[in-house]
Amino acid sequence: MQPASLSILTPTPLYPAHAGAKTHSLNALRQLSQYYTVDSYCLTKQPEAIDWGPLPQWCRDLRAFAPTKPTRRNLDPPAVDLEFSQPMLDYLQQRWQQAAPKLLQLEGTTMAQYAPFARRLGVQATICTVHQVGFVAQWRRLQREKSWPLRARRLAGLLSLWLYEQRALRHCDLLVTLSETDQQTLARWQPKLNIVTVPSGVDFAEWPLCRQQQAPQQVLFVGNYFHPPNVEGALWLAREVWPLVQAQMPEARLMLAGRSPTPEIQQMASATIAVPGTIDDLRAVYRQSRVVAAPIFWGSGVRIKILEGLAAGLPLVTTALAAEGLPLKPEEHALFAERPADFAAALVRILQNPELGAQLGDAGRQLIADRYDWRAIGLQLQQHYQALL
C-alpha cells in the first residue's frame, strides 16, 4: 500500500539544526519519513543558498521560499507576519490542487496561519507542533520586566499572541505539545481542541556517554542566542553566578556556547569565560566539561539542550522553569537552584564532588534512554497521526 502523504511547513530551514526547535523538527521529520511520503517546505531570506544537508534522503519534495509582507490587514503579532510567504502559498496551491497531502504538519503556533488555506485545498488533517505557547512565554517575560514602558510593550504582545493563538489553533485538527504543562494550559482556554503531549527527545544511539574523568573544571551553558531567554540566562550566569564560583574555585572555567552570541554575550569573554559561538558538534564540548548549567527564567515548552546534556551523561544544575515538562527529581536527576548564591553553590558542589556528578549524570542519562529516545517518540507521533486518518 502506498504510504500516506505528509507535508511539513517550517518557519526556518531545519539544517543545520543549531536551535532546539530545529533539532526537534528535524528529528520528527526523520522518524515520520519511515511511515509517510514526506514533502518539506521552509522559509528563508535566501532560498537559493539553502543547504539541505541530509533532508533529500527523507523527503520527496523540498522547497524553500522567501517570506513576504502580507497584504491583509490584521492585528496578528509581528512574528506571524514575518512567517507569511505568498510564493509558498502560490506553489502549494498549484501542487495541492492536483493532489493535496493527507496530512499537514505546521511547526510552531505562528505557522498555524496556514491551516485554513490547507483545509480549503482538501488537506484531510492539519497538525500543529506547539513548541511553546506564545502567550504564556510573553506573560512570564512580562512578570520579569521592571521598566513600565517595557511592561506595557510586553502586555500588548501578550494580548496579541493570546488573540492570535486562540483563533488560529482552532483550525488545526490536532495540537501536539511537548509537555503536559503546555497541554493543560491550552486545554484550559480551548477545552474542545484535540491536544496530545508527545515529548521531544534525542537519537540516543548518536549520544555516547561524554562524561570524562579527566575533563577540566568547566561549566557549560548551551543556547541559541536568537532566543531571548537564553541571552538572559547566560548573562545571569556570567554576571551573577560566576563570580561566586570563582571566589571558591579560581581554576574553574565557564563556556557560553551557542549560535549567534549577542554583543552583550561576547563582552562576557575573559580569561575564565569562553564564548566560542556556533559549535557544530556539541558532544566535543560535553567531553570537555564537568557540569551543564541551564538557568532559564521565562518561556514555554521543553528545552532540548537539557535532554542532550542528560543524554551525554553530564550532571545538570537548572532552574525549575528550565526543567518544566521533564520528570527530573531534585538530587536524583539534577540539582535545582533559583538564586545566584544557591546556583553557584550547586555548581561548586558538583565540581568538587566527582562521585555526585557521576551519580546525577548516570541517572539523567538512564531517564533519557527510558523515556526520550526518538525511535519510540516517532512511533507515538505516527499512532496519533494515523488516528486522524
Secondary structure, DSSP 8 states (H G I E B T S, - for coil): ----EEEEEESS--SS--SHHHHHHHHHHHHHTTTSEEEEEEE-S-GGG---TTGGGTEEEEEEE------S-----HHHHHT--HHHHHHHHHHHHH---SEEEEESGGGGGGHHHHHHTT-SEEEEEESS-HHHHHHHHHHH---HHHHHHHHHHHHHHHHHHHHHGGG-SEEEESSHHHHHHHHHH-TTS-EEE----B-GGG------TT--SEEEEE--TTSHHHHHHHHHIIIIIHHHHHHH-TT-EEEEE-SS--HHHHTT-SSSEEEEE--S-HHHHHHT-SEEEE---S--S--HHHHHHHHTT--EEE-TTTTTTS---BTTTBEE--SHHHHHHHHHHHHT-HHHHHHHHHHHHHHHHHH-BHHHHHHHHHHHHHHH-
